[in-house]
Amino acid sequence: MKQIFIVVIALFSLVSCKKVEKIKEEKIVKLVPKKSEFGFVYADFNVVQDTVKRGDTFGTLLEEQNIGDRKVFDIVAKVRDSFDVRSIRINKPFTLLRSKNKKNDLQVFIYQPDALTYYVIDMRDSAVVVYKKIKPITIKRRTIGGVLKESLSETLGNAKIEGALASKIAKIYAYSIDFMKLKKGDRFAITFTERFINDSIYDGVEELEASFFEYRGKIIYAFPFAKNLNSDKKEYYDEQGKTLKNFFLKSPIKFSRISSRFSSSRFHPVQHRWKAHKGTDYAAPRGTPITTTAGGIVEQSGFTAGNGNFVKVKHNGTYSTQYLHMSKILVRRGQRVNQGQVIGLVGSTGLATGPHVCYRFWKNGRQVDALKLKLPTGEPMSGASKNRFIKAITPLKFVLDSVANL
């Protein structure tokens, strides 16, 4: 009986060992997909990937590969005409492809100055070959839309879209929409193109092709279009061919909030008395850029006890604007400024309790409420240009409207 038990145990152990051996064998023979990049199959090399550290140069990176000072000197001399060895920059990635034999010789050095470009220094031959390559770019169109559940920046972020698109949209609509006043539940739709390196690596937004936002109950479209057939310069127009570029910007600060409005009687937070407040206060962090809402000539620039550091711009015979409480003035009296040009930085100089800019607006020499003023707009498109425009935007508008109504 004892002998039978020993035989059973032995057989069980043999079967168990075979099972274990089979599992191990499966792990060993499991194929690992070959990875290739920069035109090289990584499985053919010992691959080292790293980034340039402070103090690294092309020469020192080669010296670390134990190839000898003389050979390093020869390689640097040979590549100098094709690759600027001084262009190596800190934190930029590089790849070393080394032989798989015992010597582990450096065969190829690859340097990437940016996500799109790479240089190859191929040292497998005594001649040393150097060439520059640009990775292929694929442009893909994408449309998103629906109703806003948070801010525009947060909405785009949740859709994994780079933040630069929010700034671009704000700039396009700067003449017609105050994005701080968009409400949750307002409808929107955006069609844009994105760049992908090697058809897989996201490289950002290429172009905004079409969009609309619901603002104060009105749908405002934006379509890029070049009116001049001999020019690629595009401006943005609504669905009727009317330019979105008004004479004045809606606000002197991007992504700010209104902390105090134009009023004939307001309790002054510093002087503690009731008095007129003939401007609109936009609260923003200290140092935020202040831009002129229209082009013109700097009429005044300086400091007073009440206004603090301020700038006043005359736009034409009818309109002037003024910007108060700056921490720093960046223009001088008599200087011509363009619409959207930074003229100062937000501060709290003068009679101010916190960082903001008081934006004042004059029409025919009288201070008025800029938020209630109907400002001049550009002329609408007409004739052959409008016909081309309508034909171009019709399919884009159909997609926007379809997405927003889902």
Secondary structure as GFF3:
##gff-version 3
##sequence-region A 1 406
A	DSSP	alpha_helix	2	29	.	.	.	ID=ss1
A	DSSP	beta_strand	36	37	.	.	.	ID=ss2
A	DSSP	beta_strand	40	41	.	.	.	ID=ss3
A	DSSP	three_ten_helix	42	44	.	.	.	ID=ss4
A	DSSP	beta_strand	46	51	.	.	.	ID=ss5
A	DSSP	alpha_helix	58	63	.	.	.	ID=ss6
A	DSSP	alpha_helix	69	79	.	.	.	ID=ss7
A	DSSP	three_ten_helix	85	87	.	.	.	ID=ss8
A	DSSP	beta_strand	93	98	.	.	.	ID=ss9
A	DSSP	beta_strand	106	111	.	.	.	ID=ss10
A	DSSP	beta_strand	117	122	.	.	.	ID=ss11
A	DSSP	beta_strand	129	134	.	.	.	ID=ss12
A	DSSP	beta_strand	137	147	.	.	.	ID=ss13
A	DSSP	alpha_helix	152	158	.	.	.	ID=ss14
A	DSSP	alpha_helix	164	172	.	.	.	ID=ss15
A	DSSP	three_ten_helix	179	181	.	.	.	ID=ss16
A	DSSP	beta_strand	187	197	.	.	.	ID=ss17
A	DSSP	beta_strand	201	215	.	.	.	ID=ss18
A	DSSP	beta_strand	218	225	.	.	.	ID=ss19
A	DSSP	beta_strand	235	237	.	.	.	ID=ss20
A	DSSP	beta_strand	257	260	.	.	.	ID=ss21
A	DSSP	beta_strand	263	267	.	.	.	ID=ss22
A	DSSP	beta_strand	274	277	.	.	.	ID=ss23
A	DSSP	beta_strand	280	283	.	.	.	ID=ss24
A	DSSP	beta_strand	289	291	.	.	.	ID=ss25
A	DSSP	beta_strand	296	304	.	.	.	ID=ss26
A	DSSP	beta_strand	308	314	.	.	.	ID=ss27
A	DSSP	beta_strand	319	329	.	.	.	ID=ss28
A	DSSP	beta_strand	336	337	.	.	.	ID=ss29
A	DSSP	beta_strand	342	346	.	.	.	ID=ss30
A	DSSP	beta_strand	356	363	.	.	.	ID=ss31
A	DSSP	beta_strand	366	368	.	.	.	ID=ss32
A	DSSP	three_ten_helix	370	372	.	.	.	ID=ss33
A	DSSP	alpha_helix	383	404	.	.	.	ID=ss34
###
